[in-house]
Amino acid sequence: MTTLFTMMLTLTLLVPLLSVPLIDSHWMELEFIKQEGDHEKLPVLLNQINGWVMRHIACAIVAVLLVTVLVNFPTQMNQPGQLATITGIYAIISSILAFVESLLALKISHLTAIPVATEKTKITAHTPWQF
């Protein structure tokens, strides 16, 4: 095992171990906000989650670029196959985490859009020529 492989393996194992509880806490916070009815906190939570989605996507893109470099230039490394494999697994995990976070962000955006839609229907339901 090379040092890079060990570092990438550690990173691949740590990212889901740290991100899954964070995603779970976001889901629980959303449920708590829905139970309280405090919809003013939803945009703040949505911004936090969108930040995490962007981080996961950026990490997945960097991992795919690293795999591309490892596959196309194998003579620069001792064992590029192992490192490329674990980096590809990391890219997949990071993409899955971004997908799950984006589902949560989509749910929050639907919750924030519902009051706006009901306010629009209240405004448009009354026409100016009715007395």
C-alpha positions in Angstrom: 0.0 0.0 0.0 1.3 3.4 -0.9 0.8 6.5 1.3 -1.6 8.1 -1.2 -3.7 5.0 -1.3 -3.9 4.9 2.5 -4.8 8.6 2.7 -7.5 8.1 0.1 -8.9 5.0 1.8 -9.0 7.0 5.1 -10.8 9.9 3.4 -13.2 7.5 1.7 -14.1 6.0 5.0 -14.3 9.2 7.0 -16.5 11.2 4.6 -19.6 9.0 4.9 -19.0 8.4 8.6 -19.1 12.2 9.2 -21.6 13.2 6.5 -24.4 10.7 7.3 -25.0 12.0 10.8 -24.9 15.5 9.5 -27.6 14.7 6.9 -29.6 13.0 9.5 -29.4 16.1 11.7 -30.6 18.2 8.8 -33.6 15.9 8.3 -34.4 16.0 12.0 -34.1 19.8 12.0 -36.5 20.0 9.1 -39.0 17.8 10.9 -38.6 20.0 14.0 -39.2 23.2 12.0 -42.3 21.6 10.3 -43.7 20.6 13.8 -43.1 24.1 15.2 -44.4 25.8 12.1 -41.5 28.2 12.1 -41.0 28.6 8.4 -38.6 31.6 8.8 -35.7 29.1 9.6 -36.2 27.2 6.3 -34.2 29.5 4.0 -31.2 29.3 6.5 -31.4 25.5 6.5 -31.7 25.5 2.7 -28.6 27.6 2.3 -26.6 25.3 4.6 -27.7 22.2 2.7 -27.0 23.8 -0.7 -23.5 24.6 0.6 -23.0 20.9 1.4 -24.4 19.8 -2.0 -21.9 22.0 -3.7 -19.0 20.7 -1.5 -19.9 17.1 -2.3 -20.2 17.8 -6.0 -16.9 19.7 -6.1 -15.1 16.8 -4.3 -16.7 14.3 -6.7 -15.5 16.3 -9.7 -11.9 16.5 -8.3 -12.0 12.8 -7.6 -13.0 12.0 -11.2 -10.3 14.3 -12.5 -7.7 12.5 -10.3 -9.0 9.1 -11.6 -8.6 10.4 -15.1 -5.0 11.4 -14.5 -4.2 8.1 -12.8 -5.6 6.1 -15.6 -4.0 8.1 -18.4 -0.6 8.5 -16.8 0.1 5.2 -15.0 3.9 5.4 -15.2 4.0 8.3 -12.7 2.8 6.2 -9.8 3.7 2.9 -8.3 0.3 1.3 -8.2 -2.2 3.6 -9.9 -4.9 0.9 -10.2 -5.5 0.7 -6.5 -5.5 4.4 -6.0 -7.7 5.0 -9.0 -10.2 2.4 -7.7 -10.5 3.9 -4.2 -10.7 7.4 -5.7 -13.5 6.2 -8.0 -15.3 4.8 -5.0 -14.9 8.1 -3.2 -16.3 9.9 -6.2 -19.4 7.6 -6.1 -19.9 8.1 -2.4 -19.5 11.8 -2.7 -22.1 11.9 -5.6 -24.5 9.8 -3.5 -24.2 12.2 -0.6 -24.8 15.2 -2.9 -27.9 13.5 -4.3 -29.3 12.8 -0.8 -28.6 16.3 0.3 -30.2 17.7 -2.9 -33.4 15.7 -2.2 -33.6 17.3 1.2 -33.0 20.7 -0.4 -35.8 20.0 -2.9 -38.1 19.1 -0.1 -37.3 22.3 1.8 -37.7 24.4 -1.4 -41.2 22.9 -1.9 -42.1 23.7 1.7 -40.9 27.3 1.3 -42.9 27.6 -2.0 -46.2 26.5 -0.6 -47.0 29.7 1.4 -46.1 31.8 -1.6 -48.4 29.8 -3.8 -51.3 30.1 -1.3 -50.7 33.9 -1.0 -50.8 34.2 -4.8 -54.1 32.4 -5.0 -55.6 34.6 -2.3 -54.5 37.7 -4.3 -55.7 36.5 -7.7 -58.9 35.0 -6.4 -60.4 38.5 -5.9 -60.9 40.3 -9.2 -61.2 44.1 -9.2 -64.6 44.3 -10.8 -66.3 42.3 -8.1 -67.9 44.3 -5.3 
